[in-house]
Protein backbone atom coordinates (compact mmCIF):
# COMPACT_ATOMS: atom_id res chain seq x y z
CA UNK A 1 0.00 0.00 0.00
CA UNK A 2 1.85 3.06 -1.30
CA UNK A 3 -0.09 5.58 0.79
CA UNK A 4 0.90 3.85 4.03
CA UNK A 5 4.56 3.83 2.98
CA UNK A 6 4.44 7.56 2.23
CA UNK A 7 2.70 8.23 5.54
CA UNK A 8 5.36 6.28 7.41
CA UNK A 9 8.16 8.18 5.67
CA UNK A 10 6.49 11.48 6.56
CA UNK A 11 6.15 10.44 10.20
CA UNK A 12 9.79 9.31 10.34
CA UNK A 13 10.95 12.62 8.85
CA UNK A 14 8.81 14.56 11.35
CA UNK A 15 10.25 12.56 14.25
CA UNK A 16 13.81 13.28 13.07
CA UNK A 17 13.00 16.99 12.84
CA UNK A 18 11.59 16.91 16.38
CA UNK A 19 14.68 15.10 17.66
CA UNK A 20 16.99 17.64 16.02
CA UNK A 21 14.95 20.51 17.48
CA UNK A 22 15.06 18.91 20.93
CA UNK A 23 18.83 18.41 20.71
CA UNK A 24 19.31 22.03 19.63
CA UNK A 25 17.15 23.21 22.53
CA UNK A 26 19.11 21.07 24.99
CA UNK A 27 22.38 22.45 23.63
CA UNK A 28 21.10 25.99 24.18
CA UNK A 29 19.88 25.18 27.70
CA UNK A 30 22.87 23.10 28.77
CA UNK A 31 25.95 24.19 26.78
CA UNK A 32 28.26 23.05 29.60
CA UNK A 33 27.11 19.43 29.23
CA UNK A 34 28.80 19.24 25.82
N, CA, C and O atoms as a DFTB+ gen file, in Angstrom:
136 C
 N C O
     1  1       0.846      -1.194       0.000
     2  2       0.000       0.000       0.000
     3  2       0.882       1.244       0.000
     4  3       1.521       1.562       1.003
     5  1       0.911       1.946      -1.131
     6  2       1.854       3.063      -1.304
     7  2       1.548       4.197      -0.324
     8  3       2.466       4.817       0.212
     9  1       0.280       4.467      -0.092
    10  2      -0.094       5.581       0.794
    11  2       0.451       5.384       2.202
    12  3       0.908       6.334       2.838
    13  1       0.398       4.136       2.688
    14  2       0.900       3.850       4.032
    15  2       2.404       4.076       4.093
    16  3       2.929       4.608       5.071
    17  1       3.095       3.657       3.014
    18  2       4.557       3.826       2.979
    19  2       4.922       5.305       3.004
    20  3       5.858       5.707       3.695
    21  1       4.177       6.118       2.244
    22  2       4.437       7.562       2.226
    23  2       4.152       8.162       3.599
    24  3       4.898       9.011       4.087
    25  1       3.056       7.705       4.217
    26  2       2.702       8.228       5.539
    27  2       3.788       7.900       6.551
    28  3       4.155       8.739       7.374
    29  1       4.303       6.669       6.488
    30  2       5.360       6.277       7.415
    31  2       6.611       7.129       7.210
    32  3       7.242       7.551       8.179
    33  1       6.968       7.380       5.952
    34  2       8.164       8.176       5.669
    35  2       7.977       9.599       6.176
    36  3       8.926      10.213       6.665
    37  1       6.754      10.130       6.063
    38  2       6.489      11.483       6.556
    39  2       6.598      11.520       8.073
    40  3       7.140      12.473       8.633
    41  1       6.087      10.486       8.744
    42  2       6.151      10.441      10.204
    43  2       7.603      10.321      10.659
    44  3       8.016      10.985      11.610
    45  1       8.381       9.468       9.974
    46  2       9.790       9.308      10.338
    47  2      10.538      10.625      10.177
    48  3      11.347      10.986      11.032
    49  1      10.276      11.344       9.088
    50  2      10.945      12.620       8.852
    51  2      10.554      13.624       9.930
    52  3      11.393      14.391      10.404
    53  1       9.273      13.620      10.319
    54  2       8.814      14.560      11.350
    55  2       9.469      14.245      12.686
    56  3       9.833      15.151      13.435
    57  1       9.621      12.941      12.984
    58  2      10.251      12.560      14.247
    59  2      11.709      12.996      14.271
    60  3      12.205      13.458      15.299
    61  1      12.409      12.848      13.118
    62  2      13.810      13.276      13.071
    63  2      13.913      14.783      13.268
    64  3      14.823      15.262      13.944
    65  1      12.973      15.540      12.672
    66  2      12.997      16.992      12.840
    67  2      12.773      17.349      14.305
    68  3      13.414      18.263      14.825
    69  1      11.866      16.635      14.977
    70  2      11.591      16.910      16.383
    71  2      12.814      16.578      17.233
    72  3      13.143      17.306      18.170
    73  1      13.488      15.469      16.900
    74  2      14.676      15.096      17.658
    75  2      15.774      16.137      17.489
    76  3      16.445      16.495      18.457
    77  1      15.960      16.627      16.264
    78  2      16.991      17.638      16.023
    79  2      16.647      18.926      16.765
    80  3      17.533      19.577      17.319
    81  1      15.362      19.298      16.779
    82  2      14.945      20.510      17.482
    83  2      15.161      20.340      18.980
    84  3      15.584      21.279      19.655
    85  1      14.877      19.154      19.505
    86  2      15.061      18.905      20.935
    87  2      16.542      18.962      21.295
    88  3      16.913      19.519      22.328
    89  1      17.391      18.380      20.436
    90  2      18.827      18.412      20.705
    91  2      19.344      19.848      20.679
    92  3      20.159      20.231      21.518
    93  1      18.870      20.646      19.713
    94  2      19.314      22.033      19.630
    95  2      18.874      22.801      20.869
    96  3      19.619      23.629      21.394
    97  1      17.655      22.521      21.335
    98  2      17.155      23.208      22.525
    99  2      17.973      22.813      23.747
   100  3      18.297      23.661      24.578
   101  1      18.308      21.525      23.861
   102  2      19.112      21.075      24.994
   103  2      20.499      21.699      24.950
   104  3      21.062      22.048      25.987
   105  1      21.050      21.838      23.745
   106  2      22.378      22.447      23.626
   107  2      22.339      23.908      24.056
   108  3      23.300      24.416      24.634
   109  1      21.212      24.588      23.771
   110  2      21.098      25.987      24.183
   111  2      20.911      26.082      25.699
   112  3      21.433      26.996      26.338
   113  1      20.161      25.128      26.271
   114  2      19.882      25.183      27.705
   115  2      21.077      24.710      28.523
   116  3      21.367      25.253      29.589
   117  1      21.773      23.684      28.009
   118  2      22.872      23.102      28.772
   119  2      24.138      23.039      27.926
   120  3      24.573      21.947      27.562
   121  1      24.742      24.188      27.603
   122  2      25.953      24.187      26.775
   123  2      27.142      23.549      27.498
   124  3      28.057      23.038      26.853
   125  1      27.132      23.576      28.843
   126  2      28.259      23.047      29.596
   127  2      28.299      21.523      29.532
   128  3      29.354      20.923      29.737
   129  1      27.154      20.889      29.248
   130  2      27.114      19.427      29.229
   131  2      27.846      18.867      28.024
   132  3      28.193      17.686      28.008
   133  1      28.090      19.707      26.998
   134  2      28.804      19.236      25.819
   135  2      30.298      19.249      26.106
   136  3      31.095      18.887      25.240
